[in-house]
């Protein structure tokens, strides 16, 4: 049943306010063919659209036609988290160099979070920085990875350990692309949507409780509202703390646990959103053990994630030592000291580096 306290418009724009580097996030259906949403953000004459083997057959022709005035180069990369590497980014560099792309060129990332992160990193480093545009085609990338300027690649010992903060010129979130998204990928994206309600917006969490089934059914209004609200919440936080010196860290709720799962299980075996969903449950349990939230709150977190069809328990193959070892190497750790995002209450989060080893071990043992 839809709440009567919200409504959607066919097209909406959220702005990430970073002064002269501010940029719009356009949200709505059938945006890929609207050149006027993209052309104002292309300064030079050279454009390269970078996609993967899954997304390119679906949308590359449309975007190429939209940008036909630039005769865009296209690069199609293999699909999967396991290809989010420096070797794959090197393929981008080589093609750009072969085509003699200059510093005035623009890269267009067409795909999910893996493509967005790699293309953003390539843009940040090719000739010391060129423009790029994000066209995310998964729910997770539309609500999270395409917004805020985090770019990078994975290493065998840790996720996103090599990267840069580098903002796009524009984000184009065409919600109609979600209709070709596999069910598992759609559900995985909901983990990041739920996160925004948990860390900073209780009313949004309450709305999600009422509308999860509408989102899973691809209701256009519900999708647009969830994406707009998620982007709005992230834009506010990024504008306040672009490079994660303070409050932006709360966006990592569940990620310290989640990244450990992804690394241990092999990139791509657990989707990022699946690992984060389990990590959120683990963070909620840790918050309860730290006497911040109640057991009923943890159960509510567990319930909403379970209703999305997402995992709520870590993989049986992992043990306490593996978790602690991998979390201590996470990029958010400080000299091996693990930082956690804890829930002070539902709708409010904080950063903590004060969790005792005994409490952490106890939580891990109970969940494993």
RODO-2510 file (C-alpha; in nm, 4 decimals, decimal comma):
residues 368
     n   res          X          Y          Z
     1     x     0,0000     0,0000     0,0000
     2     x     0,1425     0,3368    -0,0993
     3     x     0,1761     0,6108     0,1543
     4     x    -0,0294     0,9208     0,0772
     5     x     0,2426     1,1531     0,2079
     6     x     0,4549     1,1487    -0,1036
     7     x     0,4272     1,2015    -0,4740
     8     x     0,6546     1,1772    -0,7731
     9     x     0,7155     1,3831    -1,0845
    10     x     0,8162     1,2398    -1,4210
    11     x     1,1544     1,4150    -1,4056
    12     x     1,3416     1,5523    -1,1094
    13     x     1,6832     1,7041    -1,0491
    14     x     1,8950     1,6932    -0,7354
    15     x     2,2042     1,9149    -0,7152
    16     x     2,5285     1,8189    -0,5438
    17     x     2,6404     2,1570    -0,4111
    18     x     3,0183     2,1831    -0,4366
    19     x     3,0548     2,5462    -0,5379
    20     x     3,1958     2,5824    -0,8882
    21     x     3,2137     2,2009    -0,9124
    22     x     2,8431     2,1515    -0,8410
    23     x     2,6574     1,9142    -1,0702
    24     x     2,3030     1,7898    -1,1331
    25     x     2,1589     1,4423    -1,0867
    26     x     1,8745     1,4055    -1,3363
    27     x     1,6227     1,1362    -1,2383
    28     x     1,3334     1,0034    -1,4441
    29     x     1,2225     0,7729    -1,7221
    30     x     1,3431     0,7796    -2,0846
    31     x     1,6292     1,0216    -2,0231
    32     x     1,8951     0,8473    -2,2329
    33     x     1,7725     1,0024    -2,5567
    34     x     1,7589     1,3593    -2,4246
    35     x     2,0750     1,5239    -2,5539
    36     x     1,9980     1,8507    -2,3743
    37     x     2,0619     1,6833    -2,0403
    38     x     2,4157     1,5874    -2,1479
    39     x     2,5465     1,8415    -2,4003
    40     x     2,5769     2,1329    -2,1512
    41     x     2,8254     1,9196    -1,9558
    42     x     3,0543     1,8348    -2,2498
    43     x     3,3203     2,0998    -2,3044
    44     x     3,5367     1,9514    -2,5792
    45     x     3,4780     1,7701    -2,9071
    46     x     3,5964     1,4223    -2,8056
    47     x     3,3596     1,1842    -2,6254
    48     x     3,4138     0,8228    -2,5291
    49     x     3,1309     0,6029    -2,3997
    50     x     3,2562     0,3188    -2,1805
    51     x     3,0250     0,0300    -2,0982
    52     x     3,0370    -0,3461    -2,0450
    53     x     2,9332    -0,6595    -2,2312
    54     x     2,5976    -0,6750    -2,0503
    55     x     2,4823    -0,3124    -2,0698
    56     x     2,6257    -0,2154    -2,4095
    57     x     2,3860    -0,4327    -2,6147
    58     x     2,0939    -0,2699    -2,4325
    59     x     2,1795     0,0998    -2,4264
    60     x     2,5033     0,1847    -2,6067
    61     x     2,3301     0,2513    -2,9399
    62     x     2,0790     0,4873    -2,7764
    63     x     2,3443     0,6908    -2,5969
    64     x     2,5684     0,6930    -2,9063
    65     x     2,2777     0,8295    -3,1102
    66     x     2,2059     1,0927    -2,8442
    67     x     2,5684     1,2060    -2,8659
    68     x     2,6033     1,1525    -3,2402
    69     x     2,7238     1,5107    -3,2904
    70     x     3,0502     1,4069    -3,1201
    71     x     3,0975     1,0825    -3,3194
    72     x     3,1710     0,9098    -2,9879
    73     x     3,4318     0,6408    -2,9436
    74     x     3,3050     0,3360    -2,7539
    75     x     3,4891     0,0938    -2,5278
    76     x     3,3220    -0,2270    -2,4103
    77     x     3,4748    -0,3936    -2,1053
    78     x     3,4090    -0,7346    -1,9494
    79     x     3,1291    -0,7372    -1,6917
    80     x     3,1841    -0,8205    -1,3262
    81     x     3,3374    -0,7031    -0,9999
    82     x     3,6345    -0,9324    -1,0641
    83     x     3,7334    -0,7042    -1,3551
    84     x     3,7437    -0,3907    -1,1426
    85     x     4,1218    -0,3781    -1,1615
    86     x     4,4113    -0,1613    -1,2727
    87     x     4,4595    -0,3939    -1,5700
    88     x     4,1084    -0,3146    -1,6938
    89     x     4,1570     0,0594    -1,6425
    90     x     4,4777     0,0290    -1,8458
    91     x     4,2657    -0,0900    -2,1384
    92     x     4,0794     0,2419    -2,1188
    93     x     4,4036     0,4421    -2,1119
    94     x     4,5397     0,2567    -2,4152
    95     x     4,2275     0,3132    -2,6270
    96     x     4,2191     0,6824    -2,5367
    97     x     4,5858     0,7213    -2,6271
    98     x     4,5402     0,5340    -2,9553
    99     x     4,2526     0,7698    -3,0429
   100     x     4,4641     1,0702    -2,9339
   101     x     4,2143     1,1909    -2,6759
   102     x     4,3171     1,5239    -2,5248
   103     x     4,2608     1,6926    -2,1910
   104     x     3,9377     1,8446    -2,3197
   105     x     3,7794     1,5024    -2,3757
   106     x     3,4797     1,3658    -2,1852
   107     x     3,4301     1,0069    -2,0732
   108     x     3,0766     0,8702    -2,0293
   109     x     3,0290     0,5821    -1,7845
   110     x     2,7355     0,3689    -1,9002
   111     x     2,6674     0,0856    -1,6576
   112     x     2,6604    -0,0077    -1,2923
   113     x     2,8918     0,0746    -1,0062
   114     x     3,1903    -0,1170    -1,1404
   115     x     3,1879     0,0767    -1,4681
   116     x     3,1236     0,4049    -1,2888
   117     x     3,4087     0,3559    -1,0434
   118     x     3,6589     0,2526    -1,3124
   119     x     3,5633     0,5220    -1,5622
   120     x     3,5739     0,7844    -1,2888
   121     x     3,9218     0,6671    -1,1873
   122     x     4,0355     0,6672    -1,5504
   123     x     3,9015     1,0227    -1,5893
   124     x     4,0751     1,1339    -1,2696
   125     x     4,4118     1,0028    -1,3865
   126     x     4,4192     1,0273    -1,7677
   127     x     4,6390     1,3280    -1,8494
   128     x     4,5955     1,4248    -1,4820
   129     x     4,2205     1,4681    -1,5081
   130     x     3,9516     1,4961    -1,7749
   131     x     3,5737     1,5388    -1,7591
   132     x     3,3322     1,2517    -1,7133
   133     x     2,9605     1,1882    -1,6943
   134     x     2,7845     0,9124    -1,5022
   135     x     2,4928     0,7227    -1,6608
   136     x     2,4193     0,4560    -1,3967
   137     x     2,1981     0,1658    -1,5039
   138     x     2,1545    -0,0248    -1,1761
   139     x     1,9612     0,0779    -0,8667
   140     x     2,2721     0,0583    -0,6523
   141     x     2,4708     0,2861    -0,8803
   142     x     2,1809     0,5303    -0,9234
   143     x     2,1394     0,5819    -0,5491
   144     x     2,4994     0,5522    -0,4362
   145     x     2,8148     0,4897    -0,6373
   146     x     2,7479     0,7398    -0,9179
   147     x     2,7013     1,0237    -0,6684
   148     x     2,9751     1,1810    -0,4603
   149     x     3,2929     1,1311    -0,6575
   150     x     3,4386     0,8134    -0,5107
   151     x     3,6241     0,6285    -0,7840
   152     x     3,8659     0,3378    -0,7795
   153     x     3,9551    -0,0258    -0,8275
   154     x     3,9954    -0,3336    -0,6105
   155     x     4,3097    -0,5136    -0,5017
   156     x     4,3306    -0,8777    -0,3915
   157     x     4,3709    -0,7712    -0,0271
   158     x     4,0993    -0,5065    -0,0202
   159     x     3,8076    -0,3441    -0,1999
   160     x     3,8466     0,0054    -0,3496
   161     x     4,1960     0,0396    -0,2048
   162     x     4,3275     0,2347    -0,5058
   163     x     4,1230     0,5342    -0,6150
   164     x     4,0523     0,9060    -0,6049
   165     x     3,7842     1,1532    -0,5076
   166     x     3,6801     1,2930    -0,8467
   167     x     3,3408     1,4442    -0,9201
   168     x     3,1446     1,3908    -1,2420
   169     x     3,0063     1,6780    -1,4478
   170     x     2,6576     1,5282    -1,4453
   171     x     2,4654     1,2160    -1,3398
   172     x     2,1812     1,0825    -1,5551
   173     x     1,9708     0,8252    -1,3675
   174     x     1,7225     0,6848    -1,6197
   175     x     1,4847     0,4727    -1,4121
   176     x     1,3558     0,2914    -1,7210
   177     x     1,6906     0,1063    -1,7368
   178     x     1,5935    -0,0731    -1,4166
   179     x     1,3329    -0,2704    -1,6100
   180     x     1,6105    -0,4743    -1,7710
   181     x     1,7912    -0,5228    -1,4397
   182     x     1,8066    -0,8803    -1,3053
   183     x     1,5946    -0,9294    -0,9942
   184     x     1,9003    -1,0060    -0,7819
   185     x     2,0649    -0,6768    -0,8833
   186     x     1,7494    -0,4775    -0,8058
   187     x     1,7288    -0,6281    -0,4581
   188     x     2,0986    -0,5633    -0,3984
   189     x     2,0472    -0,1942    -0,4722
   190     x     1,7856    -0,1683    -0,2001
   191     x     2,0510    -0,2207     0,0675
   192     x     2,1935     0,1243    -0,0044
   193     x     1,8440     0,2776    -0,0181
   194     x     1,7607     0,1385     0,3270
   195     x     2,0925     0,2718     0,4535
   196     x     1,9846     0,6323     0,3947
   197     x     1,6760     0,5850     0,6096
   198     x     1,8778     0,4253     0,8871
   199     x     2,1543     0,6853     0,9064
   200     x     1,9732     1,0137     0,8545
   201     x     1,6037     0,9985     0,7714
   202     x     1,3622     0,8019     0,9877
   203     x     1,0583     0,9181     0,7908
   204     x     1,2150     0,7731     0,4757
   205     x     1,2746     0,4447     0,6584
   206     x     0,9088     0,4417     0,7598
   207     x     0,8093     0,5082     0,3969
   208     x     1,0290     0,2207     0,2821
   209     x     0,8609    -0,0080     0,5332
   210     x     0,5315     0,0661     0,3579
   211     x     0,6618     0,0632     0,0006
   212     x     0,9295    -0,2074    -0,0335
   213     x     0,6911    -0,4263    -0,2316
   214     x     0,6077    -0,1373    -0,4674
   215     x     0,9758    -0,0824    -0,5412
   216     x     1,0337    -0,4526    -0,6033
   217     x     0,7368    -0,4451    -0,8412
   218     x     0,9120    -0,1609    -1,0322
   219     x     0,6358     0,0898    -0,9592
   220     x     0,7603     0,4000    -1,1434
   221     x     0,6549     0,6518    -0,8773
   222     x     0,7965     0,4471    -0,5910
   223     x     1,1272     0,3990    -0,7733
   224     x     1,1579     0,7676    -0,8590
   225     x     1,0821     0,8734    -0,5020
   226     x     1,3278     0,6234    -0,3513
   227     x     1,6045     0,7275    -0,5904
   228     x     1,5424     1,1010    -0,5507
   229     x     1,5354     1,0809    -0,1710
   230     x     1,8493     0,8663    -0,1612
   231     x     2,0365     1,1040    -0,3915
   232     x     1,9146     1,4048    -0,1933
   233     x     2,0381     1,2542     0,1344
   234     x     2,3768     1,1688    -0,0137
   235     x     2,4104     1,5072    -0,1866
   236     x     2,3605     1,6895     0,1431
   237     x     2,6284     1,4833     0,3152
   238     x     2,8778     1,5058     0,0268
   239     x     2,8314     1,8844     0,0086
   240     x     2,9219     1,9071     0,3777
   241     x     3,2140     1,6632     0,3687
   242     x     3,3348     1,5853     0,0174
   243     x     3,6459     1,3843     0,1085
   244     x     3,5161     1,1951     0,4096
   245     x     3,6987     1,3835     0,6815
   246     x     3,3947     1,3637     0,9091
   247     x     3,0215     1,3101     0,8648
   248     x     3,0453     1,1483     0,5199
   249     x     3,1769     0,8347     0,6882
   250     x     2,8235     0,7518     0,8086
   251     x     2,7453     0,6587     0,4467
   252     x     2,9570     0,3499     0,5154
   253     x     2,7024     0,1873     0,7466
   254     x     2,7484    -0,1884     0,7036
   255     x     3,0389    -0,1453     0,4622
   256     x     3,3224    -0,2444     0,6954
   257     x     3,1605    -0,5841     0,7481
   258     x     3,0378    -0,5949     0,3883
   259     x     3,3742    -0,5276     0,2269
   260     x     3,5264    -0,8054     0,4386
   261     x     3,2632    -1,0453     0,3023
   262     x     3,3260    -0,9408    -0,0587
   263     x     3,7016    -0,9783    -0,0221
   264     x     3,6864    -1,3134     0,1567
   265     x     3,4318    -1,4670    -0,0791
   266     x     3,5961    -1,3411    -0,3990
   267     x     3,4771    -1,0290    -0,5791
   268     x     3,1494    -1,0875    -0,7576
   269     x     3,0359    -1,3976    -0,5692
   270     x     2,8446    -1,1823    -0,3235
   271     x     2,7053    -0,8683    -0,4855
   272     x     2,8087    -0,5460    -0,3124
   273     x     2,4527    -0,4757    -0,1996
   274     x     2,4131    -0,8276    -0,0624
   275     x     2,7308    -0,7923     0,1427
   276     x     2,6276    -0,4455     0,2638
   277     x     2,2818    -0,5748     0,3611
   278     x     2,4389    -0,8382     0,5850
   279     x     2,6864    -0,5792     0,7086
   280     x     2,4008    -0,3476     0,8089
   281     x     2,2439    -0,6242     1,0169
   282     x     2,5828    -0,6886     1,1783
   283     x     2,6313    -0,3169     1,2478
   284     x     2,2838    -0,2997     1,4032
   285     x     2,3662    -0,5955     1,6276
   286     x     2,6929    -0,4300     1,7286
   287     x     2,5042    -0,1066     1,8036
   288     x     2,2689    -0,3026     2,0289
   289     x     2,5586    -0,4647     2,2140
   290     x     2,6984    -0,1152     2,2668
   291     x     2,3643    -0,0189     2,4300
   292     x     2,2771     0,2330     2,1601
   293     x     1,9666     0,0731     2,0103
   294     x     1,7230    -0,1883     2,1362
   295     x     1,6793    -0,5494     2,0314
   296     x     1,3461    -0,4523     1,8715
   297     x     1,5315    -0,2017     1,6531
   298     x     1,7715    -0,4717     1,5379
   299     x     1,4775    -0,6953     1,4556
   300     x     1,3196    -0,4164     1,2509
   301     x     1,6427    -0,3727     1,0545
   302     x     1,6651    -0,7468     0,9986
   303     x     1,3004    -0,7635     0,8904
   304     x     1,3106    -0,4876     0,6280
   305     x     1,6279    -0,6286     0,4736
   306     x     1,4823    -0,9785     0,4696
   307     x     1,1664    -0,8489     0,2986
   308     x     1,3903    -0,7252     0,0172
   309     x     1,5110    -1,0795    -0,0381
   310     x     1,8587    -0,9933     0,0876
   311     x     2,0860    -1,2035     0,3111
   312     x     2,0923    -1,1207     0,6808
   313     x     2,3689    -1,3603     0,7918
   314     x     2,7368    -1,3708     0,6944
   315     x     2,8677    -1,6640     0,4888
   316     x     2,9350    -1,9857     0,6777
   317     x     3,2804    -2,0053     0,5208
   318     x     3,4022    -1,7049     0,7228
   319     x     3,5242    -1,7090     1,0814
   320     x     3,5982    -1,4451     1,3442
   321     x     3,9693    -1,4194     1,2637
   322     x     3,9028    -1,3705     0,8921
   323     x     3,6567    -1,0905     0,9607
   324     x     3,8864    -0,9068     1,2010
   325     x     4,1898    -0,9447     0,9751
   326     x     4,0121    -0,8111     0,6679
   327     x     3,8334    -0,5305     0,8529
   328     x     4,1624    -0,4086     1,0016
   329     x     4,2949    -0,3684     0,6457
   330     x     3,9882    -0,1777     0,5260
   331     x     4,0649     0,1691     0,3898
   332     x     3,8547     0,3227     0,6687
   333     x     4,0757     0,1635     0,9362
   334     x     4,3321     0,3902     1,1007
   335     x     4,6670     0,2192     1,1680
   336     x     4,4869    -0,1121     1,1942
   337     x     4,2194     0,0250     1,4286
   338     x     3,8762    -0,0613     1,2921
   339     x     3,6222     0,2186     1,2607
   340     x     3,2553     0,1267     1,2729
   341     x     2,9421     0,3170     1,1811
   342     x     2,6941     0,2560     1,4618
   343     x     2,3270     0,3434     1,4978
   344     x     2,2511     0,5744     1,7901
   345     x     1,8861     0,5213     1,7026
   346     x     1,6989     0,4363     1,3858
   347     x     1,7505     0,7418     1,1653
   348     x     2,0759     0,8541     1,3266
   349     x     2,4290     0,7160     1,2915
   350     x     2,7748     0,7955     1,4215
   351     x     3,1371     0,6943     1,3649
   352     x     3,3040     0,4952     1,6410
   353     x     3,6544     0,3596     1,6844
   354     x     3,5897     0,2658     2,0448
   355     x     3,4382    -0,0817     2,0073
   356     x     3,6252    -0,3261     2,2280
   357     x     3,7743    -0,6424     2,0815
   358     x     3,5712    -0,8517     2,3246
   359     x     3,2398    -0,6990     2,2168
   360     x     3,3279    -0,7290     1,8482
   361     x     3,4337    -1,0909     1,8916
   362     x     3,1161    -1,1680     2,0821
   363     x     2,8980    -1,0196     1,8058
   364     x     3,0858    -1,2035     1,5330
   365     x     3,0633    -1,5338     1,7192
   366     x     2,6901    -1,4951     1,7715
   367     x     2,6249    -1,4128     1,4047
   368     x     2,8610    -1,6720     1,2620
***
